[in-house]
């Protein structure tokens, strides 16, 4: 069924981002990344106080692939 869309404003799209308006058969990613961050790293807002006395981030990943994307084309 056709989509009826009003005004759309796109500020930015990242390198591996997808922007779609209307009908779509399949949308699949063509890139991947993994993010490691310590305690309190992604906090946002005003007057945030994070107290981490002794903190470490474990970046060891034993498996070969978390979510393979080779068949997503």
CHARMM-style PDB file with segment names, atoms N, HN, CA, C and O in Angstrom:
ATOM      1  N   UNK     1       0.842  -1.171   0.000  1.00  0.00      PROA
ATOM      2  CA  UNK     1       0.000   0.000   0.000  1.00  0.00      PROA
ATOM      3  C   UNK     1       0.890   1.236   0.000  1.00  0.00      PROA
ATOM      4  O   UNK     1       1.809   1.319   0.815  1.00  0.00      PROA
ATOM      5  N   UNK     2       0.653   2.179  -0.867  1.00  0.00      PROA
ATOM      6  HN  UNK     2      -0.094   2.112  -1.529  1.00  0.00      PROA
ATOM      7  CA  UNK     2       1.487   3.375  -0.925  1.00  0.00      PROA
ATOM      8  C   UNK     2       1.400   4.196   0.361  1.00  0.00      PROA
ATOM      9  O   UNK     2       0.350   4.291   0.996  1.00  0.00      PROA
ATOM     10  N   UNK     3       2.527   4.777   0.715  1.00  0.00      PROA
ATOM     11  HN  UNK     3       3.380   4.700   0.199  1.00  0.00      PROA
ATOM     12  CA  UNK     3       2.576   5.617   1.909  1.00  0.00      PROA
ATOM     13  C   UNK     3       2.337   7.070   1.522  1.00  0.00      PROA
ATOM     14  O   UNK     3       2.800   7.532   0.479  1.00  0.00      PROA
ATOM     15  N   UNK     4       1.625   7.770   2.357  1.00  0.00      PROA
ATOM     16  HN  UNK     4       1.249   7.395   3.205  1.00  0.00      PROA
ATOM     17  CA  UNK     4       1.413   9.206   2.173  1.00  0.00      PROA
ATOM     18  C   UNK     4       2.211   9.896   3.266  1.00  0.00      PROA
ATOM     19  O   UNK     4       1.952   9.706   4.454  1.00  0.00      PROA
ATOM     20  N   UNK     5       3.185  10.699   2.851  1.00  0.00      PROA
ATOM     21  HN  UNK     5       3.396  10.853   1.886  1.00  0.00      PROA
ATOM     22  CA  UNK     5       4.103  11.321   3.802  1.00  0.00      PROA
ATOM     23  C   UNK     5       4.037  12.825   3.628  1.00  0.00      PROA
ATOM     24  O   UNK     5       3.994  13.334   2.508  1.00  0.00      PROA
ATOM     25  N   UNK     6       4.028  13.533   4.755  1.00  0.00      PROA
ATOM     26  HN  UNK     6       4.063  13.120   5.665  1.00  0.00      PROA
ATOM     27  CA  UNK     6       4.040  14.990   4.719  1.00  0.00      PROA
ATOM     28  C   UNK     6       5.463  15.514   4.598  1.00  0.00      PROA
ATOM     29  O   UNK     6       6.329  14.854   4.025  1.00  0.00      PROA
ATOM     30  N   UNK     7       5.698  16.693   5.136  1.00  0.00      PROA
ATOM     31  HN  UNK     7       4.995  17.230   5.602  1.00  0.00      PROA
ATOM     32  CA  UNK     7       7.017  17.320   5.075  1.00  0.00      PROA
ATOM     33  C   UNK     7       8.020  16.535   5.914  1.00  0.00      PROA
ATOM     34  O   UNK     7       7.710  16.078   7.014  1.00  0.00      PROA
ATOM     35  N   UNK     8       9.228  16.389   5.373  1.00  0.00      PROA
ATOM     36  HN  UNK     8       9.480  16.760   4.479  1.00  0.00      PROA
ATOM     37  CA  UNK     8      10.298  15.666   6.053  1.00  0.00      PROA
ATOM     38  C   UNK     8      11.542  16.532   6.030  1.00  0.00      PROA
ATOM     39  O   UNK     8      11.885  17.107   4.996  1.00  0.00      PROA
ATOM     40  N   UNK     9      12.226  16.630   7.179  1.00  0.00      PROA
ATOM     41  HN  UNK     9      11.948  16.163   8.018  1.00  0.00      PROA
ATOM     42  CA  UNK     9      13.489  17.360   7.238  1.00  0.00      PROA
ATOM     43  C   UNK     9      14.559  16.418   7.758  1.00  0.00      PROA
ATOM     44  O   UNK     9      14.438  15.885   8.861  1.00  0.00      PROA
ATOM     45  N   UNK    10      15.606  16.210   6.969  1.00  0.00      PROA
ATOM     46  HN  UNK    10      15.704  16.643   6.073  1.00  0.00      PROA
ATOM     47  CA  UNK    10      16.720  15.352   7.356  1.00  0.00      PROA
ATOM     48  C   UNK    10      17.912  16.241   7.642  1.00  0.00      PROA
ATOM     49  O   UNK    10      18.382  16.957   6.758  1.00  0.00      PROA
ATOM     50  N   UNK    11      18.402  16.202   8.865  1.00  0.00      PROA
ATOM     51  HN  UNK    11      18.020  15.621   9.583  1.00  0.00      PROA
ATOM     52  CA  UNK    11      19.549  17.024   9.243  1.00  0.00      PROA
ATOM     53  C   UNK    11      20.843  16.343   8.806  1.00  0.00      PROA
ATOM     54  O   UNK    11      21.686  16.974   8.169  1.00  0.00      PROA
ATOM     55  N   UNK    12      21.008  15.083   9.136  1.00  0.00      PROA
ATOM     56  HN  UNK    12      20.323  14.570   9.653  1.00  0.00      PROA
ATOM     57  CA  UNK    12      22.209  14.356   8.707  1.00  0.00      PROA
ATOM     58  C   UNK    12      21.953  12.855   8.771  1.00  0.00      PROA
ATOM     59  O   UNK    12      21.097  12.381   9.517  1.00  0.00      PROA
ATOM     60  N   UNK    13      22.709  12.132   7.977  1.00  0.00      PROA
ATOM     61  HN  UNK    13      23.404  12.517   7.371  1.00  0.00      PROA
ATOM     62  CA  UNK    13      22.667  10.670   7.971  1.00  0.00      PROA
ATOM     63  C   UNK    13      24.108  10.189   8.020  1.00  0.00      PROA
ATOM     64  O   UNK    13      24.953  10.677   7.270  1.00  0.00      PROA
ATOM     65  N   UNK    14      24.390   9.241   8.896  1.00  0.00      PROA
ATOM     66  HN  UNK    14      23.704   8.845   9.506  1.00  0.00      PROA
ATOM     67  CA  UNK    14      25.744   8.730   9.029  1.00  0.00      PROA
ATOM     68  C   UNK    14      26.164   7.911   7.825  1.00  0.00      PROA
ATOM     69  O   UNK    14      25.366   7.666   6.920  1.00  0.00      PROA
ATOM     70  N   UNK    15      27.428   7.486   7.816  1.00  0.00      PROA
ATOM     71  HN  UNK    15      28.077   7.685   8.550  1.00  0.00      PROA
ATOM     72  CA  UNK    15      27.980   6.732   6.694  1.00  0.00      PROA
ATOM     73  C   UNK    15      27.237   5.432   6.431  1.00  0.00      PROA
ATOM     74  O   UNK    15      27.037   5.063   5.273  1.00  0.00      PROA
ATOM     75  N   UNK    16      26.829   4.741   7.467  1.00  0.00      PROA
ATOM     76  HN  UNK    16      26.991   5.041   8.407  1.00  0.00      PROA
ATOM     77  CA  UNK    16      26.138   3.470   7.269  1.00  0.00      PROA
ATOM     78  C   UNK    16      24.659   3.577   7.623  1.00  0.00      PROA
ATOM     79  O   UNK    16      24.008   2.563   7.873  1.00  0.00      PROA
ATOM     80  N   UNK    17      24.127   4.789   7.646  1.00  0.00      PROA
ATOM     81  HN  UNK    17      24.656   5.613   7.443  1.00  0.00      PROA
ATOM     82  CA  UNK    17      22.734   4.999   7.983  1.00  0.00      PROA
ATOM     83  C   UNK    17      21.805   4.714   6.819  1.00  0.00      PROA
ATOM     84  O   UNK    17      22.224   4.688   5.662  1.00  0.00      PROA
ATOM     85  N   UNK    18      20.532   4.499   7.144  1.00  0.00      PROA
ATOM     86  HN  UNK    18      20.192   4.520   8.084  1.00  0.00      PROA
ATOM     87  CA  UNK    18      19.526   4.223   6.127  1.00  0.00      PROA
ATOM     88  C   UNK    18      18.375   5.197   6.333  1.00  0.00      PROA
ATOM     89  O   UNK    18      17.885   5.354   7.451  1.00  0.00      PROA
ATOM     90  N   UNK    19      17.944   5.849   5.261  1.00  0.00      PROA
ATOM     91  HN  UNK    19      18.342   5.721   4.353  1.00  0.00      PROA
ATOM     92  CA  UNK    19      16.796   6.745   5.309  1.00  0.00      PROA
ATOM     93  C   UNK    19      15.767   6.234   4.315  1.00  0.00      PROA
ATOM     94  O   UNK    19      16.073   6.058   3.135  1.00  0.00      PROA
ATOM     95  N   UNK    20      14.559   5.996   4.780  1.00  0.00      PROA
ATOM     96  HN  UNK    20      14.311   6.139   5.739  1.00  0.00      PROA
ATOM     97  CA  UNK    20      13.530   5.425   3.926  1.00  0.00      PROA
ATOM     98  C   UNK    20      12.217   6.163   4.127  1.00  0.00      PROA
ATOM     99  O   UNK    20      11.825   6.452   5.257  1.00  0.00      PROA
ATOM    100  N   UNK    21      11.551   6.462   3.041  1.00  0.00      PROA
ATOM    101  HN  UNK    21      11.870   6.227   2.123  1.00  0.00      PROA
ATOM    102  CA  UNK    21      10.187   6.987   3.080  1.00  0.00      PROA
ATOM    103  C   UNK    21       9.363   6.128   2.136  1.00  0.00      PROA
ATOM    104  O   UNK    21       9.708   5.963   0.966  1.00  0.00      PROA
ATOM    105  N   UNK    22       8.300   5.598   2.643  1.00  0.00      PROA
ATOM    106  HN  UNK    22       8.019   5.732   3.593  1.00  0.00      PROA
ATOM    107  CA  UNK    22       7.411   4.814   1.789  1.00  0.00      PROA
ATOM    108  C   UNK    22       7.630   3.329   1.922  1.00  0.00      PROA
ATOM    109  O   UNK    22       8.165   2.845   2.920  1.00  0.00      PROA
ATOM    110  N   UNK    23       7.207   2.612   0.898  1.00  0.00      PROA
ATOM    111  HN  UNK    23       6.773   3.005   0.088  1.00  0.00      PROA
ATOM    112  CA  UNK    23       7.273   1.158   0.916  1.00  0.00      PROA
ATOM    113  C   UNK    23       8.713   0.692   0.750  1.00  0.00      PROA
ATOM    114  O   UNK    23       9.513   1.319   0.055  1.00  0.00      PROA
ATOM    115  N   UNK    24       9.023  -0.414   1.400  1.00  0.00      PROA
ATOM    116  HN  UNK    24       8.373  -0.924   1.964  1.00  0.00      PROA
ATOM    117  CA  UNK    24      10.374  -0.972   1.305  1.00  0.00      PROA
ATOM    118  C   UNK    24      10.278  -2.491   1.375  1.00  0.00      PROA
ATOM    119  O   UNK    24       9.459  -3.041   2.112  1.00  0.00      PROA
ATOM    120  N   UNK    25      11.128  -3.161   0.597  1.00  0.00      PROA
ATOM    121  HN  UNK    25      11.793  -2.715  -0.001  1.00  0.00      PROA
ATOM    122  CA  UNK    25      11.159  -4.623   0.627  1.00  0.00      PROA
ATOM    123  C   UNK    25      12.121  -5.115   1.689  1.00  0.00      PROA
ATOM    124  O   UNK    25      11.784  -5.997   2.479  1.00  0.00      PROA
ATOM    125  N   UNK    26      13.322  -4.546   1.712  1.00  0.00      PROA
ATOM    126  HN  UNK    26      13.596  -3.829   1.070  1.00  0.00      PROA
ATOM    127  CA  UNK    26      14.335  -5.033   2.639  1.00  0.00      PROA
ATOM    128  C   UNK    26      15.354  -3.938   2.904  1.00  0.00      PROA
ATOM    129  O   UNK    26      15.842  -3.299   1.972  1.00  0.00      PROA
ATOM    130  N   UNK    27      15.676  -3.721   4.170  1.00  0.00      PROA
ATOM    131  HN  UNK    27      15.280  -4.240   4.927  1.00  0.00      PROA
ATOM    132  CA  UNK    27      16.733  -2.801   4.570  1.00  0.00      PROA
ATOM    133  C   UNK    27      17.722  -3.606   5.399  1.00  0.00      PROA
ATOM    134  O   UNK    27      17.345  -4.235   6.388  1.00  0.00      PROA
ATOM    135  N   UNK    28      18.982  -3.584   4.996  1.00  0.00      PROA
ATOM    136  HN  UNK    28      19.288  -3.073   4.193  1.00  0.00      PROA
ATOM    137  CA  UNK    28      19.995  -4.371   5.690  1.00  0.00      PROA
ATOM    138  C   UNK    28      21.266  -3.545   5.872  1.00  0.00      PROA
ATOM    139  O   UNK    28      21.625  -2.767   4.989  1.00  0.00      PROA
ATOM    140  N   UNK    29      21.947  -3.704   7.001  1.00  0.00      PROA
ATOM    141  HN  UNK    29      21.655  -4.336   7.718  1.00  0.00      PROA
ATOM    142  CA  UNK    29      23.189  -2.953   7.214  1.00  0.00      PROA
ATOM    143  C   UNK    29      24.330  -3.489   6.365  1.00  0.00      PROA
ATOM    144  O   UNK    29      24.373  -4.679   6.054  1.00  0.00      PROA
ATOM    145  N   UNK    30      25.249  -2.616   5.992  1.00  0.00      PROA
ATOM    146  HN  UNK    30      25.214  -1.649   6.244  1.00  0.00      PROA
ATOM    147  CA  UNK    30      26.425  -3.014   5.231  1.00  0.00      PROA
ATOM    148  C   UNK    30      27.710  -2.728   5.994  1.00  0.00      PROA
ATOM    149  O   UNK    30      28.796  -2.849   5.428  1.00  0.00      PROA
ATOM    150  N   UNK    31      27.613  -2.357   7.250  1.00  0.00      PROA
ATOM    151  HN  UNK    31      26.730  -2.259   7.710  1.00  0.00      PROA
ATOM    152  CA  UNK    31      28.790  -2.155   8.077  1.00  0.00      PROA
ATOM    153  C   UNK    31      28.441  -2.525   9.512  1.00  0.00      PROA
ATOM    154  O   UNK    31      27.272  -2.689   9.861  1.00  0.00      PROA
ATOM    155  N   UNK    32      29.476  -2.654  10.336  1.00  0.00      PROA
ATOM    156  HN  UNK    32      30.426  -2.521  10.053  1.00  0.00      PROA
ATOM    157  CA  UNK    32      29.248  -2.991  11.724  1.00  0.00      PROA
ATOM    158  C   UNK    32      30.321  -2.342  12.573  1.00  0.00      PROA
ATOM    159  O   UNK    32      31.381  -1.970  12.068  1.00  0.00      PROA
ATOM    160  N   UNK    33      30.054  -2.209  13.837  1.00  0.00      PROA
ATOM    161  HN  UNK    33      29.194  -2.511  14.246  1.00  0.00      PROA
ATOM    162  CA  UNK    33      31.043  -1.677  14.772  1.00  0.00      PROA
ATOM    163  C   UNK    33      30.705  -2.188  16.163  1.00  0.00      PROA
ATOM    164  O   UNK    33      29.587  -2.630  16.426  1.00  0.00      PROA
ATOM    165  N   UNK    34      31.675  -2.121  17.031  1.00  0.00      PROA
ATOM    166  HN  UNK    34      32.584  -1.762  16.817  1.00  0.00      PROA
ATOM    167  CA  UNK    34      31.481  -2.535  18.415  1.00  0.00      PROA
ATOM    168  C   UNK    34      32.018  -1.430  19.301  1.00  0.00      PROA
ATOM    169  O   UNK    34      33.112  -0.917  19.063  1.00  0.00      PROA
ATOM    170  N   UNK    35      31.267  -1.064  20.312  1.00  0.00      PROA
ATOM    171  HN  UNK    35      30.379  -1.481  20.505  1.00  0.00      PROA
ATOM    172  CA  UNK    35      31.641   0.034  21.190  1.00  0.00      PROA
ATOM    173  C   UNK    35      31.902  -0.485  22.586  1.00  0.00      PROA
ATOM    174  O   UNK    35      31.080  -1.204  23.154  1.00  0.00      PROA
ATOM    175  N   UNK    36      33.034  -0.125  23.133  1.00  0.00      PROA
ATOM    176  HN  UNK    36      33.702   0.459  22.671  1.00  0.00      PROA
ATOM    177  CA  UNK    36      33.360  -0.440  24.518  1.00  0.00      PROA
ATOM    178  C   UNK    36      33.450   0.874  25.280  1.00  0.00      PROA
ATOM    179  O   UNK    36      34.070   1.828  24.811  1.00  0.00      PROA
ATOM    180  N   UNK    37      32.837   0.923  26.442  1.00  0.00      PROA
ATOM    181  HN  UNK    37      32.333   0.149  26.823  1.00  0.00      PROA
ATOM    182  CA  UNK    37      32.891   2.135  27.251  1.00  0.00      PROA
ATOM    183  C   UNK    37      32.824   1.753  28.719  1.00  0.00      PROA
ATOM    184  O   UNK    37      32.184   0.768  29.086  1.00  0.00      PROA
ATOM    185  N   UNK    38      33.477   2.524  29.539  1.00  0.00      PROA
ATOM    186  HN  UNK    38      33.997   3.324  29.241  1.00  0.00      PROA
ATOM    187  CA  UNK    38      33.508   2.262  30.973  1.00  0.00      PROA
ATOM    188  C   UNK    38      32.253   2.741  31.672  1.00  0.00      PROA
ATOM    189  O   UNK    38      31.335   3.269  31.045  1.00  0.00      PROA
ATOM    190  N   UNK    39      32.229   2.553  32.956  1.00  0.00      PROA
ATOM    191  HN  UNK    39      32.975   2.125  33.466  1.00  0.00      PROA
ATOM    192  CA  UNK    39      31.073   2.928  33.769  1.00  0.00      PROA
ATOM    193  C   UNK    39      30.850   4.436  33.703  1.00  0.00      PROA
ATOM    194  O   UNK    39      31.793   5.208  33.876  1.00  0.00      PROA
ATOM    195  N   UNK    40      29.638   4.852  33.459  1.00  0.00      PROA
ATOM    196  HN  UNK    40      28.872   4.225  33.319  1.00  0.00      PROA
ATOM    197  CA  UNK    40      29.301   6.266  33.408  1.00  0.00      PROA
ATOM    198  C   UNK    40      29.671   6.962  32.117  1.00  0.00      PROA
ATOM    199  O   UNK    40      29.612   8.191  32.060  1.00  0.00      PROA
ATOM    200  N   UNK    41      30.049   6.238  31.078  1.00  0.00      PROA
ATOM    201  HN  UNK    41      30.097   5.240  31.124  1.00  0.00      PROA
ATOM    202  CA  UNK    41      30.527   6.865  29.847  1.00  0.00      PROA
ATOM    203  C   UNK    41      29.415   7.500  29.021  1.00  0.00      PROA
ATOM    204  O   UNK    41      29.646   8.540  28.404  1.00  0.00      PROA
ATOM    205  N   UNK    42      28.246   6.932  28.985  1.00  0.00      PROA
ATOM    206  HN  UNK    42      28.059   6.087  29.487  1.00  0.00      PROA
ATOM    207  CA  UNK    42      27.183   7.425  28.121  1.00  0.00      PROA
ATOM    208  C   UNK    42      26.136   8.235  28.872  1.00  0.00      PROA
ATOM    209  O   UNK    42      25.015   8.387  28.388  1.00  0.00      PROA
ATOM    210  N   UNK    43      26.474   8.749  30.026  1.00  0.00      PROA
ATOM    211  HN  UNK    43      27.385   8.625  30.419  1.00  0.00      PROA
ATOM    212  CA  UNK    43      25.543   9.596  30.758  1.00  0.00      PROA
ATOM    213  C   UNK    43      25.456  10.957  30.087  1.00  0.00      PROA
ATOM    214  O   UNK    43      26.469  11.520  29.672  1.00  0.00      PROA
ATOM    215  N   UNK    44      24.248  11.478  29.984  1.00  0.00      PROA
ATOM    216  HN  UNK    44      23.425  11.020  30.322  1.00  0.00      PROA
ATOM    217  CA  UNK    44      24.052  12.816  29.425  1.00  0.00      PROA
ATOM    218  C   UNK    44      23.121  13.590  30.334  1.00  0.00      PROA
ATOM    219  O   UNK    44      22.311  13.002  31.050  1.00  0.00      PROA
ATOM    220  N   UNK    45      23.234  14.892  30.307  1.00  0.00      PROA
ATOM    221  HN  UNK    45      23.892  15.369  29.725  1.00  0.00      PROA
ATOM    222  CA  UNK    45      22.346  15.720  31.106  1.00  0.00      PROA
ATOM    223  C   UNK    45      23.115  16.796  31.843  1.00  0.00      PROA
ATOM    224  O   UNK    45      24.325  16.945  31.670  1.00  0.00      PROA
ATOM    225  N   UNK    46      22.407  17.533  32.655  1.00  0.00      PROA
ATOM    226  HN  UNK    46      21.425  17.412  32.795  1.00  0.00      PROA
ATOM    227  CA  UNK    46      23.005  18.622  33.429  1.00  0.00      PROA
ATOM    228  C   UNK    46      23.407  18.121  34.809  1.00  0.00      PROA
ATOM    229  O   UNK    46      22.672  17.360  35.439  1.00  0.00      PROA
ATOM    230  N   UNK    47      24.563  18.545  35.273  1.00  0.00      PROA
ATOM    231  HN  UNK    47      25.160  19.163  34.762  1.00  0.00      PROA
ATOM    232  CA  UNK    47      25.057  18.286  36.624  1.00  0.00      PROA
ATOM    233  C   UNK    47      25.082  16.800  36.974  1.00  0.00      PROA
ATOM    234  O   UNK    47      24.553  16.398  38.011  1.00  0.00      PROA
ATOM    235  N   UNK    48      25.688  15.990  36.123  1.00  0.00      PROA
ATOM    236  HN  UNK    48      26.117  16.316  35.281  1.00  0.00      PROA
ATOM    237  CA  UNK    48      25.812  14.553  36.405  1.00  0.00      PROA
ATOM    238  C   UNK    48      27.059  14.323  37.232  1.00  0.00      PROA
ATOM    239  O   UNK    48      28.125  14.857  36.927  1.00  0.00      PROA
ATOM    240  N   UNK    49      26.926  13.536  38.266  1.00  0.00      PROA
ATOM    241  HN  UNK    49      26.060  13.101  38.514  1.00  0.00      PROA
ATOM    242  CA  UNK    49      28.055  13.194  39.125  1.00  0.00      PROA
ATOM    243  C   UNK    49      28.219  11.681  39.123  1.00  0.00      PROA
ATOM    244  O   UNK    49      27.345  10.956  39.600  1.00  0.00      PROA
ATOM    245  N   UNK    50      29.337  11.205  38.586  1.00  0.00      PROA
ATOM    246  HN  UNK    50      30.046  11.794  38.199  1.00  0.00      PROA
ATOM    247  CA  UNK    50      29.620   9.774  38.524  1.00  0.00      PROA
ATOM    248  C   UNK    50      30.853   9.505  39.357  1.00  0.00      PROA
ATOM    249  O   UNK    50      31.903  10.101  39.117  1.00  0.00      PROA
ATOM    250  N   UNK    51      30.748   8.620  40.330  1.00  0.00      PROA
ATOM    251  HN  UNK    51      29.895   8.136  40.525  1.00  0.00      PROA
ATOM    252  CA  UNK    51      31.863   8.275  41.205  1.00  0.00      PROA
ATOM    253  C   UNK    51      32.203   6.805  41.020  1.00  0.00      PROA
ATOM    254  O   UNK    51      31.524   5.930  41.557  1.00  0.00      PROA
ATOM    255  N   UNK    52      33.246   6.543  40.265  1.00  0.00      PROA
ATOM    256  HN  UNK    52      33.797   7.255  39.828  1.00  0.00      PROA
ATOM    257  CA  UNK    52      33.726   5.181  40.047  1.00  0.00      PROA
ATOM    258  C   UNK    52      35.128   5.090  40.639  1.00  0.00      PROA
ATOM    259  O   UNK    52      36.092   5.571  40.043  1.00  0.00      PROA
ATOM    260  N   UNK    53      35.233   4.494  41.776  1.00  0.00      PROA
ATOM    261  HN  UNK    53      34.450   4.104  42.260  1.00  0.00      PROA
ATOM    262  CA  UNK    53      36.520   4.459  42.466  1.00  0.00      PROA
ATOM    263  C   UNK    53      37.538   3.633  41.681  1.00  0.00      PROA
ATOM    264  O   UNK    53      38.593   4.144  41.306  1.00  0.00      PROA
ATOM    265  N   UNK    54      37.228   2.364  41.433  1.00  0.00      PROA
ATOM    266  HN  UNK    54      36.370   1.949  41.738  1.00  0.00      PROA
ATOM    267  CA  UNK    54      38.097   1.492  40.648  1.00  0.00      PROA
ATOM    268  C   UNK    54      37.220   0.853  39.587  1.00  0.00      PROA
ATOM    269  O   UNK    54      36.327   0.064  39.899  1.00  0.00      PROA
ATOM    270  N   UNK    55      37.479   1.197  38.330  1.00  0.00      PROA
ATOM    271  HN  UNK    55      38.204   1.838  38.077  1.00  0.00      PROA
ATOM    272  CA  UNK    55      36.640   0.707  37.251  1.00  0.00      PROA
ATOM    273  C   UNK    55      37.510   0.319  36.068  1.00  0.00      PROA
ATOM    274  O   UNK    55      38.492   0.995  35.759  1.00  0.00      PROA
ATOM    275  N   UNK    56      37.144  -0.775  35.407  1.00  0.00      PROA
ATOM    276  HN  UNK    56      36.346  -1.324  35.658  1.00  0.00      PROA
ATOM    277  CA  UNK    56      37.835  -1.178  34.185  1.00  0.00      PROA
ATOM    278  C   UNK    56      36.811  -1.750  33.224  1.00  0.00      PROA
ATOM    279  O   UNK    56      35.783  -2.284  33.641  1.00  0.00      PROA
ATOM    280  N   UNK    57      37.095  -1.637  31.950  1.00  0.00      PROA
ATOM    281  HN  UNK    57      37.930  -1.204  31.611  1.00  0.00      PROA
ATOM    282  CA  UNK    57      36.197  -2.137  30.915  1.00  0.00      PROA
ATOM    283  C   UNK    57      36.810  -3.371  30.283  1.00  0.00      PROA
ATOM    284  O   UNK    57      37.940  -3.325  29.795  1.00  0.00      PROA
ATOM    285  N   UNK    58      36.077  -4.473  30.287  1.00  0.00      PROA
ATOM    286  HN  UNK    58      35.159  -4.510  30.683  1.00  0.00      PROA
ATOM    287  CA  UNK    58      36.546  -5.731  29.710  1.00  0.00      PROA
ATOM    288  C   UNK    58      36.273  -5.700  28.205  1.00  0.00      PROA
ATOM    289  O   UNK    58      35.114  -5.678  27.790  1.00  0.00      PROA
ATOM    290  N   UNK    59      37.317  -5.699  27.390  1.00  0.00      PROA
ATOM    291  HN  UNK    59      38.259  -5.717  27.727  1.00  0.00      PROA
ATOM    292  CA  UNK    59      37.151  -5.662  25.944  1.00  0.00      PROA
ATOM    293  C   UNK    59      37.454  -6.995  25.285  1.00  0.00      PROA
ATOM    294  O   UNK    59      37.529  -7.072  24.059  1.00  0.00      PROA
ATOM    295  N   UNK    60      37.629  -8.041  26.069  1.00  0.00      PROA
ATOM    296  HN  UNK    60      37.568  -7.979  27.065  1.00  0.00      PROA
ATOM    297  CA  UNK    60      37.893  -9.362  25.502  1.00  0.00      PROA
ATOM    298  C   UNK    60      36.608  -9.937  24.922  1.00  0.00      PROA
ATOM    299  O   UNK    60      35.583  -9.973  25.602  1.00  0.00      PROA
ATOM    300  N   UNK    61      36.653 -10.384  23.673  1.00  0.00      PROA
ATOM    301  HN  UNK    61      37.486 -10.355  23.120  1.00  0.00      PROA
ATOM    302  CA  UNK    61      35.492 -10.959  23.007  1.00  0.00      PROA
ATOM    303  C   UNK    61      35.924 -12.264  22.349  1.00  0.00      PROA
ATOM    304  O   UNK    61      36.617 -12.248  21.332  1.00  0.00      PROA
ATOM    305  N   UNK    62      35.523 -13.378  22.917  1.00  0.00      PROA
ATOM    306  HN  UNK    62      34.960 -13.391  23.743  1.00  0.00      PROA
ATOM    307  CA  UNK    62      36.019 -14.681  22.472  1.00  0.00      PROA
ATOM    308  C   UNK    62      35.397 -15.155  21.159  1.00  0.00      PROA
ATOM    309  O   UNK    62      36.050 -15.885  20.413  1.00  0.00      PROA
ATOM    310  N   UNK    63      34.174 -14.771  20.855  1.00  0.00      PROA
ATOM    311  HN  UNK    63      33.643 -14.178  21.461  1.00  0.00      PROA
ATOM    312  CA  UNK    63      33.538 -15.289  19.647  1.00  0.00      PROA
ATOM    313  C   UNK    63      34.054 -14.559  18.394  1.00  0.00      PROA
ATOM    314  O   UNK    63      34.505 -13.416  18.468  1.00  0.00      PROA
ATOM    315  N   UNK    64      33.977 -15.236  17.265  1.00  0.00      PROA
ATOM    316  HN  UNK    64      33.610 -16.164  17.205  1.00  0.00      PROA
ATOM    317  CA  UNK    64      34.493 -14.675  16.023  1.00  0.00      PROA
ATOM    318  C   UNK    64      33.625 -13.578  15.440  1.00  0.00      PROA
ATOM    319  O   UNK    64      34.139 -12.601  14.895  1.00  0.00      PROA
ATOM    320  N   UNK    65      32.310 -13.730  15.550  1.00  0.00      PROA
ATOM    321  HN  UNK    65      31.892 -14.524  15.993  1.00  0.00      PROA
ATOM    322  CA  UNK    65      31.384 -12.740  14.992  1.00  0.00      PROA
ATOM    323  C   UNK    65      30.150 -12.667  15.874  1.00  0.00      PROA
ATOM    324  O   UNK    65      29.592 -13.697  16.251  1.00  0.00      PROA
ATOM    325  N   UNK    66      29.729 -11.472  16.202  1.00  0.00      PROA
ATOM    326  HN  UNK    66      30.183 -10.635  15.896  1.00  0.00      PROA
ATOM    327  CA  UNK    66      28.525 -11.305  17.020  1.00  0.00      PROA
ATOM    328  C   UNK    66      27.264 -11.428  16.185  1.00  0.00      PROA
ATOM    329  O   UNK    66      26.343 -12.155  16.557  1.00  0.00      PROA
ATOM    330  N   UNK    67      27.213 -10.733  15.072  1.00  0.00      PROA
ATOM    331  HN  UNK    67      27.961 -10.143  14.770  1.00  0.00      PROA
ATOM    332  CA  UNK    67      26.074 -10.795  14.165  1.00  0.00      PROA
ATOM    333  C   UNK    67      26.603 -10.667  12.744  1.00  0.00      PROA
ATOM    334  O   UNK    67      26.812  -9.554  12.262  1.00  0.00      PROA
ATOM    335  N   UNK    68      26.822 -11.781  12.070  1.00  0.00      PROA
ATOM    336  HN  UNK    68      26.652 -12.686  12.461  1.00  0.00      PROA
ATOM    337  CA  UNK    68      27.406 -11.699  10.734  1.00  0.00      PROA
ATOM    338  C   UNK    68      26.468 -10.986   9.752  1.00  0.00      PROA
ATOM    339  O   UNK    68      25.253 -11.179   9.787  1.00  0.00      PROA
ATOM    340  N   UNK    69      27.051 -10.165   8.881  1.00  0.00      PROA
ATOM    341  HN  UNK    69      28.038 -10.008   8.853  1.00  0.00      PROA
ATOM    342  CA  UNK    69      26.238  -9.397   7.934  1.00  0.00      PROA
ATOM    343  C   UNK    69      26.540  -9.786   6.480  1.00  0.00      PROA
ATOM    344  O   UNK    69      26.068  -9.118   5.559  1.00  0.00      PROA
ATOM    345  N   UNK    70      27.309 -10.842   6.261  1.00  0.00      PROA
ATOM    346  HN  UNK    70      27.692 -11.385   7.009  1.00  0.00      PROA
ATOM    347  CA  UNK    70      27.709 -11.191   4.890  1.00  0.00      PROA
ATOM    348  C   UNK    70      26.530 -11.620   4.020  1.00  0.00      PROA
ATOM    349  O   UNK    70      26.629 -11.521   2.797  1.00  0.00      PROA
ATOM    350  N   UNK    71      25.432 -12.087   4.585  1.00  0.00      PROA
ATOM    351  HN  UNK    71      25.352 -12.167   5.578  1.00  0.00      PROA
ATOM    352  CA  UNK    71      24.288 -12.539   3.800  1.00  0.00      PROA
ATOM    353  C   UNK    71      23.172 -11.504   3.743  1.00  0.00      PROA
ATOM    354  O   UNK    71      22.059 -11.829   3.329  1.00  0.00      PROA
ATOM    355  N   UNK    72      23.439 -10.284   4.143  1.00  0.00      PROA
ATOM    356  HN  UNK    72      24.343 -10.020   4.479  1.00  0.00      PROA
ATOM    357  CA  UNK    72      22.390  -9.271   4.202  1.00  0.00      PROA
ATOM    358  C   UNK    72      22.227  -8.458   2.922  1.00  0.00      PROA
ATOM    359  O   UNK    72      21.513  -7.455   2.935  1.00  0.00      PROA
ATOM    360  N   UNK    73      22.847  -8.842   1.844  1.00  0.00      PROA
ATOM    361  HN  UNK    73      23.427  -9.656   1.834  1.00  0.00      PROA
ATOM    362  CA  UNK    73      22.735  -8.056   0.611  1.00  0.00      PROA
ATOM    363  C   UNK    73      21.614  -8.540  -0.259  1.00  0.00      PROA
ATOM    364  OT1 UNK    73      21.384  -7.987  -1.334  1.00  0.00      PROA
TER     365      UNK     73
END
